[in-house]
């Protein structure tokens, strides 16, 4: 089916409200049968958009002056049931990883394209052979996006790992792992890859309040490049349990850095946060520190009518920003989903089941994404500062696609950009946080009469002062550029 693309674009002027931001919005693109899309990035004078149309895979280029559509080109992949797994850009090229069938074998392949979407290189990454089902590995990028790790779990005990070097367009190493006593659903927590191509598998062990004789700990399995044997190191959490945790690689200091929230007894509530740092070159060099939420902080964060003596709930860690000194800023958010009966008794809440509520039409899901709260921690784990950033987002049956925030980073500050409300006419705001915790709140854009619904979680930062945001409304897609 031929998709008609409108080429006109317009520039939104914000001078009337005295803001310094410049907002450029492309004309709408009709999505129709598209299964997915993603912003690839900015390439010299073009912004590239990837579209998966189900039976075709297309790249569209928009000029950088007014985001007008310049050209569209279909990507040619292998014909045997290709399924794209990931698309991203780096160093003037973009990469497409996909799987397909080759004489009954499940193969993972990568294509490398230039900014004109011309194929410049391709190779098979891994051939899984003939299996009962076709593996779809998880894909993890290093911080510099030059190494890519693919992992697949076989029979929930064996983990197959391949690390690919994008600069050389070749497999760096591959290996199978069978960690001791691995219960994949309960123990496997996170997979990471550093800029050198080393793998870091994070396992969460004995995180159960009923096993008082077995203390909770994290197990870190590190597989360096060019070394046959891997190393395993454990960090015990001082008889505490993990309510939530998130880890990143500190490539500058060669460490794994994690932020978490801990529970004393009941994993349904958290009493405070913790900071964990472990050098993967020298495991003896590590930091672990806990800090309990003070009562004033909890009362500012939640309604005073809600009892907080036993801790906070419906909160989670959304991101970690690693400081140059090895410390971190832990970014948390209040978030919760309520599933309501769609019939007349629609105030009933129930736990989420295996089947989607939208598939059987019996339930409606309310999404609440509310205040952000941040903790800055020194490299030794000492508390630096904490702040609460107020916001209130509510939506229904949209998978919270327009909720939460986008984090833009510069060398001087952090920008947390979000929709004030999840509705058609809305104000976009931002918090600008400095290194000492001081912050400003600004209004960026009013979407009234602009027909914009911004999906900030799918945004991409393409320069220190520039982000690209997709807007999706009524089957129409627009790209929005924000210059600060």
C-alpha positions in Angstrom: 0.0 0.0 0.0 1.4 3.3 -1.0 1.9 5.7 2.0 1.4 9.3 1.2 4.0 11.5 3.0 3.5 15.2 3.5 6.6 17.2 3.0 5.7 20.6 4.5 7.2 21.4 7.9 6.8 24.3 10.3 8.8 26.0 13.0 7.3 26.7 16.4 8.3 30.1 17.8 8.4 30.4 21.6 9.4 34.0 21.8 6.1 35.0 23.1 6.8 33.2 26.4 10.4 34.3 26.6 12.1 30.8 26.3 15.4 30.2 24.6 14.5 26.8 23.2 14.0 26.3 19.5 11.4 23.7 18.5 11.2 22.3 15.0 8.3 19.9 14.1 8.1 17.8 10.9 4.9 17.3 9.0 3.1 14.0 9.8 4.0 10.6 8.4 1.2 8.0 8.2 2.2 4.9 10.1 -0.8 2.7 9.1 0.5 -0.9 9.2 3.9 -0.1 10.8 4.9 -2.6 13.5 7.6 -0.3 15.0 9.8 2.7 14.3 12.9 4.3 15.9 15.1 7.3 15.5 18.4 6.2 14.2 20.2 9.5 14.7 21.6 12.6 13.1 24.1 12.2 10.2 25.7 15.4 8.9 22.8 17.1 7.2 20.2 14.4 7.7 18.1 12.9 10.5 17.3 9.2 9.8 14.2 7.3 10.9 13.8 3.5 10.7 10.4 2.0 10.0 9.4 -1.7 10.3 6.3 -2.1 8.1 6.0 -5.8 8.7 6.7 -6.9 5.1 9.3 -4.2 4.4 12.0 -2.3 6.3 12.5 1.3 5.4 14.8 4.3 6.3 13.6 7.8 5.8 15.8 10.9 5.8 14.8 14.3 7.0 16.8 17.5 6.3 18.2 19.2 9.3 17.0 22.7 8.5 13.3 22.2 8.7 13.0 18.4 9.1 11.5 18.1 5.7 11.4 14.6 4.2 14.3 14.2 1.7 14.2 10.6 0.6 13.0 7.1 1.6 14.8 3.8 0.9 13.9 0.2 1.5 16.5 -2.0 3.1 17.2 -5.3 1.5 17.6 -8.1 4.0 17.8 -11.9 3.6 14.4 -13.2 2.3 13.9 -16.1 4.7 11.6 -14.5 7.3 13.9 -11.7 8.4 13.1 -10.1 11.8 15.0 -7.0 12.8 16.2 -7.1 16.4 17.9 -3.7 16.8 18.9 -0.6 14.8 21.3 2.2 16.0 23.8 4.7 14.6 27.4 5.4 15.4 30.4 7.3 13.8 28.5 8.2 10.6 27.1 4.7 10.0 24.1 2.8 11.2 23.7 -0.9 12.0 20.9 -3.3 11.6 20.9 -6.7 13.5 18.4 -9.2 12.4 17.6 -12.9 12.4 16.6 -15.1 9.5 16.4 -18.8 8.4 19.2 -20.3 6.3 18.6 -23.9 5.2 16.7 -24.5 8.4 19.4 -22.8 10.6 18.7 -19.8 12.8 21.2 -17.1 11.9 21.9 -13.7 13.4 23.3 -11.2 10.9 24.5 -7.5 10.9 24.4 -4.9 8.2 26.4 -1.7 8.2 25.0 1.2 6.2 26.3 4.7 5.4 24.3 7.9 5.9 22.7 7.4 2.4 21.4 3.9 3.5 23.8 2.2 1.2 25.1 -1.2 2.4 28.9 -1.0 3.0 29.4 -4.3 5.0 27.6 -7.3 6.4 28.5 -10.5 8.1 26.9 -13.3 10.1 27.4 -12.9 13.9 26.2 -16.3 15.1 24.6 -19.5 13.6 22.4 -21.2 16.2 21.9 -24.2 13.9 18.6 -26.1 13.7 16.6 -25.8 16.9 13.1 -26.5 18.0 12.5 -22.7 18.1 14.4 -19.8 16.7 16.5 -17.9 19.3 16.0 -14.2 19.6 18.9 -13.0 21.6 18.9 -9.9 23.8 21.2 -7.2 22.6 23.3 -5.0 24.8 25.4 -2.1 23.6 28.5 -0.8 25.3 28.5 2.9 26.4 30.5 4.0 23.3 28.2 1.8 21.0 31.2 0.1 19.4 30.8 -3.3 21.1 27.6 -5.3 21.0 26.8 -8.3 23.3 24.2 -10.8 22.3 23.0 -13.4 24.8 20.5 -16.2 24.7 19.4 -18.6 27.4 19.1 -22.3 26.5 17.0 -24.5 28.8 17.1 -21.8 31.5 20.5 -23.0 32.7 23.0 -22.4 29.8 23.7 -18.8 28.7 25.2 -18.4 25.2 27.1 -15.1 24.7 28.6 -13.5 21.6 30.5 -10.1 21.6 30.8 -8.3 18.3 33.3 -5.5 17.5 31.6 -2.9 15.2 34.9 -1.2 14.3 36.4 -4.4 12.9 33.0 -5.9 11.9 34.0 -9.3 13.4 33.2 -11.5 16.4 35.4 -10.6 19.3 34.7 -13.7 21.3 31.9 -16.2 22.1 31.3 -18.6 24.9 28.7 -20.6 26.8 28.2 -20.1 30.6 26.5 -22.3 33.1 26.7 -20.5 36.5 26.6 -22.7 39.6 23.1 -23.4 40.9 21.5 -21.0 38.4 17.7 -20.6 38.7 17.4 -18.3 35.7 14.0 -16.7 36.6 15.1 -16.0 40.2 18.8 -15.4 40.0 19.6 -13.8 36.6 19.5 -10.0 37.0 21.4 -8.0 34.4 23.9 -8.3 31.6 26.4 -5.6 30.7 29.3 -5.1 28.3 32.2 -2.6 28.7 33.9 -0.6 26.0 36.7 -3.1 25.7 34.2 -5.9 25.0 34.3 -7.6 28.4 31.1 -9.2 29.7 29.6 -8.6 33.2 26.8 -10.9 34.3 24.9 -9.8 37.4 23.2 -12.5 39.5 21.0 -11.8 42.4 21.3 -14.5 45.1 19.2 -15.4 48.2 17.0 -12.3 48.0 14.4 -14.0 50.2 13.3 -12.9 53.7 12.4 -16.5 54.5 16.0 -17.7 54.2 17.4 -16.0 57.3 20.4 -18.4 57.4 21.4 -17.5 53.8 22.3 -13.8 53.5 21.4 -11.9 50.3 24.2 -11.0 47.9 25.0 -10.1 44.3 27.3 -12.3 42.3 29.3 -10.6 39.4 30.7 -12.9 36.7 33.3 -11.0 34.6 34.6 -12.4 31.3 37.5 -10.2 30.0 38.5 -10.1 26.3 41.3 -12.5 25.4 41.2 -14.4 28.7 39.9 -18.0 28.8 38.9 -18.1 32.5 36.3 -15.8 33.9 36.2 -14.3 37.5 33.4 -14.4 40.0 33.0 -12.0 42.8 30.3 -11.6 45.4 29.1 -8.6 47.4 26.9 -9.3 50.5 24.2 -6.8 51.5 24.6 -6.9 55.3 21.5 -9.0 56.0 19.3 -6.6 53.9 17.2 -7.5 50.9 17.0 -5.7 47.5 13.7 -3.9 46.7 15.1 -2.7 43.4 18.5 -2.3 41.8 20.2 -1.1 38.6 23.8 -1.4 37.4 26.0 0.3 34.9 29.6 0.1 33.7 31.9 2.9 34.8 34.4 2.6 31.8 36.6 5.4 33.1 37.2 3.8 36.5 36.8 0.2 35.3 34.1 -0.6 37.8 30.5 -1.8 38.0 28.4 0.8 39.7 24.9 0.1 41.1 22.2 1.9 42.9 19.5 0.1 44.8 16.7 0.4 47.3 16.8 -2.0 50.2 14.2 -3.7 52.5 14.8 -4.8 56.0 12.1 -7.6 56.2 9.3 -7.0 53.7 10.4 -6.8 50.0 7.1 -4.9 49.3 8.5 -1.8 51.0 11.8 -0.1 51.0 13.5 1.7 53.9 16.3 3.4 52.1 18.8 3.3 49.2 22.3 1.8 48.8 25.3 2.4 46.6 27.6 -0.3 45.3 30.8 0.0 43.4 33.1 -2.9 42.5 36.3 -2.7 40.4 36.4 -5.5 37.9 40.2 -5.2 37.6 40.8 -5.2 41.4 37.8 -6.7 43.2 39.3 -5.8 46.6 38.5 -2.2 45.7 34.8 -1.9 46.4 32.3 0.4 48.1 28.9 -0.5 49.7 26.9 2.0 51.7 23.3 2.3 52.9 21.2 5.3 53.8 17.8 5.2 55.4 15.1 7.5 54.1 14.5 10.2 56.7 10.9 11.0 57.8 10.8 14.5 56.3 11.9 13.1 52.9 9.1 10.5 52.9 6.4 13.0 53.9 7.4 15.3 51.1 7.3 12.4 48.6 4.0 10.9 49.5 0.6 12.1 50.8 0.8 12.7 54.6 -2.3 10.5 54.9 -0.2 7.5 53.7 1.7 5.8 56.5 5.4 5.6 55.8 6.8 4.2 59.0 7.3 0.8 57.4 8.9 2.3 54.2 8.0 3.4 50.7 6.3 1.4 48.0 5.4 1.8 44.3 8.8 3.3 43.6 11.6 2.2 41.3 15.1 3.1 40.0 14.9 4.4 36.4 18.5 5.4 35.7 22.0 5.9 37.1 24.3 8.7 36.0 27.9 7.9 36.7 30.1 10.8 37.9 33.6 11.2 36.7 35.0 10.6 40.2 33.3 7.2 40.4 30.3 8.4 42.3 26.7 8.4 40.9 23.4 10.1 40.7 20.6 7.6 41.3 17.3 8.6 39.6 14.1 7.1 41.0 10.4 7.6 40.2 7.1 6.9 41.8 5.2 4.6 39.5 2.3 2.2 39.7 -0.2 0.4 37.5 -3.8 -0.3 38.6 -5.9 -2.8 36.7 -9.6 -2.1 36.9 -12.6 -4.2 35.8 -14.0 -2.6 32.7 -17.6 -3.4 33.5 -19.8 -1.4 35.8 -17.8 -2.4 38.9 -14.8 -0.6 37.5 -13.2 0.5 40.8 -12.0 -3.0 41.6 -8.2 -3.4 41.5 -6.5 -6.7 40.8 -3.0 -8.1 40.4 -1.8 -8.3 36.8 -2.1 -11.8 35.4 -0.4 -13.6 32.5 -2.9 -12.6 29.9 -3.2 -9.0 28.7 -6.3 -7.2 29.8 -6.7 -5.6 26.4 -6.7 -9.1 24.8 -9.7 -10.3 26.7 -11.4 -6.9 27.1 -12.1 -7.4 30.7 -9.8 -4.9 32.4 -8.6 -1.4 32.0 -5.1 -0.3 33.2 -4.4 3.0 34.9 -0.8 4.2 34.8 0.6 6.6 37.4 4.0 8.1 37.0 4.6 10.8 39.6 7.4 12.5 41.5 11.1 11.9 40.7 13.6 11.7 43.5 17.4 11.8 43.1 20.3 10.8 45.3 23.9 11.9 44.6 26.6 9.6 46.1 30.3 10.0 46.5 32.7 7.2 45.3 33.1 5.9 48.8 29.3 5.7 49.2 28.9 8.8 51.3 25.6 10.7 50.8 26.1 13.9 48.9 22.6 15.4 48.3 19.0 14.4 47.6 16.2 16.2 45.8 12.5 15.6 45.0 11.2 16.8 41.6 7.5 17.0 41.5 5.4 15.9 38.6 2.1 14.1 38.2 1.3 11.9 35.1 -1.8 9.7 34.6 -2.9 7.7 31.6 -5.1 4.7 30.7 -4.4 1.7 28.5 -1.4 3.2 26.6 1.4 1.2 28.2 2.6 4.5 29.7 4.1 5.3 26.4 3.9 9.1 27.0 4.8 9.0 30.7 8.0 9.2 32.6 10.9 11.4 31.3 13.9 11.7 29.0 17.3 12.3 30.5 19.6 14.6 28.5 23.2 14.9 29.8 25.9 17.6 29.4 29.2 18.1 31.2 27.5 20.8 33.4 24.0 19.6 34.2 21.3 17.0 33.7 18.0 17.8 32.0 14.9 15.7 32.9 12.2 16.5 30.2 8.7 15.2 30.5 5.0 15.8 29.7 3.2 17.7 32.5 0.0 15.8 31.7 -0.8 12.9 29.4 -3.4 14.4 27.1 -3.6 16.0 23.6 -3.2 19.6 24.8 -0.3 19.6 27.2 2.7 21.5 28.5 6.2 20.1 28.2 8.5 20.9 31.1 12.1 20.3 32.2 14.1 20.2 35.4 17.7 21.3 35.0 19.9 19.8 37.8 23.4 21.1 38.6 26.2 19.1 40.1 25.5 20.4 43.6 21.8 19.4 43.4 20.4 22.9 42.8 17.7 22.8 40.1 15.5 25.0 38.0 12.1 24.1 36.5 11.1 25.5 33.1 8.2 25.2 30.6 9.5 24.3 27.2 6.5 23.9 24.9 2.7 24.1 24.9 1.3 21.5 22.5 -2.2 23.2 22.2 -3.4 23.1 18.5 -0.1 21.4 17.5 -1.5 17.8 17.5 1.6 16.5 19.3 1.8 13.6 21.8 5.5 13.2 22.7 7.0 9.9 23.5 10.0 11.1 25.5 11.2 7.6 26.5 12.0 6.9 22.8 13.9 10.2 22.4 17.5 10.5 21.4 20.1 13.0 22.3 22.2 13.8 19.2 24.2 16.8 20.6 24.9 18.5 23.9 22.1 20.9 23.1 19.8 18.9 20.9 17.3 16.0 21.2 14.9 14.3 18.8 11.5 13.2 20.1 8.9 11.1 18.3 5.3 12.3 18.5 2.6 9.7 17.8 -1.1 10.6 17.6 -4.0 8.9 15.8 -1.6 6.8 13.6 0.4 9.8 12.6 4.1 10.3 13.4 6.0 13.6 13.6 9.6 14.2 14.6 10.3 17.0 17.0 13.7 18.6 17.4 14.5 20.6 20.6 17.5 22.9 20.7 18.5 24.3 24.1 
